[in-house]
Structure formats: C-alpha cells, structure tokens
Amino acid sequence: MTSRLSVRKLITVICESCLEETITTAAKEIGASGYTVSDARGSGAHGLRDGSWPENANIRIEILCDEVIATRILDLILDTYYSHYTLVTFVTDVGVLRPEKFQHRAPSHER
C-alpha cells in the first residue's frame, strides 16, 4: 500500500429513501465536504426491501470525512432518526489519496 494514503472515516447509512435530503443536508451543514447516494436492496431484520415501490425503497449514503465530523454526524443520526426510522449505520477506516478533499470544513453557520 502506498505511503501517500491518509486515513479517513467512511460512514455508510442504509436508510429509507425519504431521509436522503435531511441526512445529506445535515452532513454538509456539520462540515462534510460531500457524499454519495445510491439505491440499495436487500433483506434483513425488517424483511425484504426490494425497492419495487418507491416509498419502500432504501438508499445507501456514503460520507468520507475526518473523525471529528464523523462523530458529529453519527450523533445526529442516532439522536434524530433511530427511534423513528429503519436504518443501519456503520463506520470503517479507509485510506484515501488526496486527503485535502476530505478535510474538516467549518459548519455553514460558522462561515
């Protein structure tokens, strides 16, 4: 592995599609530089989620950020959404090239 890799956190949220805008907007406001959203299908504790009906669709939100931002985003997701929605969230350490793309940004209300 190249020594030019820097460690960042990859937050992955599998959730109901209705949460896309609120979670991604909040992540950006907290300081994430961006995110990726894709459709997700699968089966688990809540049964089959095949996405055949848009209101029943799941999405996968991925956010690369530093540990400070990751902690804030995870706290927000846990405190705001877990008691009302079906979602799964996990965090992994990943190596990234060009780490400046994933630097901590001041929340929008602090700029």
C-alpha positions in Angstrom: 0.0 0.0 0.0 1.3 3.4 -0.9 2.5 5.7 1.9 0.5 8.6 0.3 -2.7 7.2 1.7 -4.3 9.1 4.6 -6.9 7.5 7.0 -10.4 8.9 6.9 -13.8 7.6 8.2 -16.3 6.2 5.8 -19.8 6.5 7.2 -22.3 4.2 5.4 -26.0 4.7 6.1 -28.6 2.3 4.7 -32.0 4.0 5.2 -35.4 4.8 3.8 -35.2 7.0 0.7 -37.3 9.7 2.4 -34.3 10.5 4.6 -31.9 11.4 1.8 -32.3 15.1 1.8 -32.4 15.6 5.5 -29.3 13.4 6.2 -27.2 14.7 3.3 -28.1 18.4 4.1 -27.3 17.9 7.8 -24.0 16.2 6.9 -22.9 19.1 4.8 -24.0 21.6 7.4 -22.0 19.7 10.0 -18.9 20.0 7.8 -18.7 17.0 5.4 -17.3 18.1 2.0 -19.7 15.8 0.1 -21.5 12.4 -0.1 -22.6 9.7 -2.5 -26.1 8.2 -2.6 -27.1 5.0 -4.4 -30.1 2.7 -4.4 -29.9 -0.3 -2.0 -31.8 -3.5 -1.9 -31.6 -6.5 0.5 -33.1 -8.5 3.2 -32.6 -8.3 7.0 -34.4 -8.0 10.3 -37.2 -5.9 8.7 -37.7 -8.3 5.8 -37.1 -7.9 2.1 -36.5 -4.3 0.8 -36.5 -4.7 -3.0 -37.2 -1.1 -4.0 -40.0 -2.1 -6.3 -42.2 0.5 -4.7 -40.5 4.0 -4.4 -42.0 4.6 -0.9 -40.4 1.3 0.2 -37.0 1.9 -1.4 -33.8 2.0 0.6 -30.7 4.1 -0.3 -27.1 3.9 0.7 -25.5 7.2 1.8 -21.7 7.2 2.0 -19.8 10.1 3.6 -16.0 10.4 3.7 -14.7 12.7 6.5 -12.4 13.1 9.4 -13.1 11.7 12.8 -14.4 14.9 14.3 -17.1 15.3 11.6 -17.9 11.6 11.7 -18.6 11.7 15.4 -20.9 14.7 14.9 -22.8 13.1 12.0 -23.2 9.8 13.9 -24.5 11.6 17.0 -27.1 13.4 14.8 -28.2 10.2 13.1 -28.5 8.3 16.4 -30.3 11.1 18.2 -32.6 12.2 15.4 -33.5 9.2 13.3 -33.0 5.8 15.0 -36.2 6.0 17.1 -38.4 6.8 14.1 -36.9 5.1 11.0 -35.4 1.9 9.9 -31.7 2.3 9.2 -28.3 0.7 9.6 -25.2 2.8 10.1 -21.6 1.6 10.1 -18.2 3.3 10.0 -14.9 2.0 8.6 -11.4 3.4 8.4 -10.4 3.9 4.8 -7.2 5.0 3.1 -7.7 8.0 0.7 -5.5 9.7 -1.8 -5.7 13.5 -1.9 -6.9 13.8 1.7 -7.4 17.5 1.3 -10.6 16.7 -0.5 -12.0 15.3 2.8 -10.7 18.0 5.2 -12.9 19.3 8.1 -14.9 22.2 6.9 -16.4 24.7 9.3 -20.2 24.2 9.6 -22.1 26.6 7.3 -23.4 28.7 10.3 -19.8 29.3 11.4 -18.6 30.7 8.0 
